[in-house]
Amino acid sequence: MMRDVTLPRVMWGASGRPLTLREHEMTFGAAKAGAALAGELEASGLMGRGGANFTTSKKVELLRAQRGHHKVLVVNAMEGEPVGHKDRTLLSTNPHLALDGAQYLAALIGARRVAVCVSRKDSAIVHHVQRALHERERRGGGPEFILHTPPWRYVAGEESALVHWLNDNETMPQYRPQRPHVLHVGRSPALVVNAETCAHVGLINRFGAHWFRELGTPSSPGSALVSVSGAVRRPTVLEVALGTPLRSILREAGADPDPLALLTGGYGGAWLDGEHLDAAYSNESLQPLGATVGAGILVVVPRGACGLAETQRIVKWMANESSRQCGPCAFGLPALAEDLGALLHGARDPHGVLVRLKERCSVIQGRGACRHPDGVVRLVASALTVFARHIEDHVSGSPCEALTTPRRWVAVPALEHESELVWE
Amino acid sequence: MTRRSDHFVLRVDPILCDGFGHCHELAPELVQVDEWGYPIIHDQATSTSELALLKSARLAVRGCPRQALRIERVTSHSETPR
């Protein structure tokens, strides 16, 4: 039975295939009734690993305060970030640990139904989860688990979009003027939790808050999964203690030790200058530098690459992934992508384009129903500061060597329909 | 001496809003429009004692073809979280 302070934690027992329920119980010990979980969860200070970094115990308390017996727990393993692989890796290694956590949380808030949401793009992961759920069903007991497979879109993993899918089969975010807001599946209050967060809950219930806090920093305790890609030997998912220096994460991933910049947090995250490698990997140390832990993503961009080109490709894709419900996002993000393209490939008035780009960023900020436009604006704004010197070169018209090579570092999926970006 | 809700903010549901721009016509003091015609409304609360502003806010709410606007009462003039 695992009780060490060492890593890995949620990736313990990784063997290249998902652990069966029996192997899982031999590794982590049998599931416990979560009598003291509420207190332990609060003491652990666990924060959601889906990107928003909201304290899980606060979310749980909000749901416990709701009335009714028909609450729903939604396990979010949608993984909308194209460069993120942590939830998929977790579910193909320790699916039962995440399901254990979901079961404890369901018991804690009084939910009888657990909706596990995995995007239908990854049939292997869907299959792993299906098998795990069958094993649990044969064992009996616990809440009713239901597997849902929404289509894969960037915004489909946003919690209100996911609940919208469960209600109406539409992966569109909803407008929530009051925050915190309790989402409802049908008439039942719903708690949406990231799959990795569930796995941490499964461990906290077994080994306690004190054990959980032995890794990490006081304000961001525990460990987290990080997907590292870009200029690395091969893209990996690592489990690191929060607060580990970025340099040692990169070394462990076999990455370029002296990169130009890091993309942190995901496509809706921010760029971090390559000279800040001694910063600790936690929100309290990254936020002053403008970066974020976000959804646990690091993309290494080596020297010689063009940060503007990488940003432009991401923003173009993100503009296409907007659900186009809100005008500032539907029209603003393509406009940002267009401005970046004009800066990249040359325009008649590059100074004017740069000024307009900055203005558009401040106009779009905070005017969507969800945070999708805010994330893109944050990415563009961080690119304008981190790559300021290089963008200056583009504006003054000096040639960019990176544009002559086809090599790009941030993996961006191909746009399905390029023409989708054209709005009448 | 502040009563419970002596300030108001105009709020737009960005999903309902289709950028007709009537709110800008009816309440130009409160609503600007961006280059795509969608309203920019400041988070800053206005005192309900400013009757002209309250009146134009009401006109904007009633004149919205998508019924995307509403007036929200807030307690103080401090900025409210979105």
Contacts between the chains, C-beta under 8 A, distances in Angstrom:
chain1	res1	chain2	res2	distance
A	174	B	15	7.5
A	175	B	13	5.0
A	175	B	14	6.5
A	175	B	15	4.8
A	175	B	16	7.6
A	177	B	11	6.2
A	177	B	13	7.6
A	177	B	72	7.7
A	177	B	82	8.0
A	179	B	81	6.6
A	179	B	82	7.4
A	325	B	14	7.4
A	325	B	15	4.4
A	326	B	14	3.8
A	326	B	15	5.9
A	326	B	17	7.3
A	326	B	38	7.9
A	327	B	14	7.0
A	327	B	17	6.4
A	327	B	18	7.5
A	327	B	19	5.0
A	327	B	36	5.6
A	327	B	37	7.3
A	327	B	38	3.7
A	328	B	14	6.9
A	328	B	34	6.8
A	328	B	36	7.4
A	328	B	38	5.6
A	331	B	36	4.1
A	331	B	38	7.6
A	332	B	34	7.8
A	332	B	36	7.1
A	335	B	35	8.0
A	335	B	36	8.0
A	360	B	35	8.0
A	363	B	34	5.2
A	363	B	35	7.8
A	363	B	40	6.9
A	366	B	82	6.1
A	367	B	14	6.1
A	367	B	38	7.4
A	367	B	40	7.3
A	368	B	14	5.8
A	369	B	13	7.6
A	369	B	14	5.1
A	369	B	15	5.0
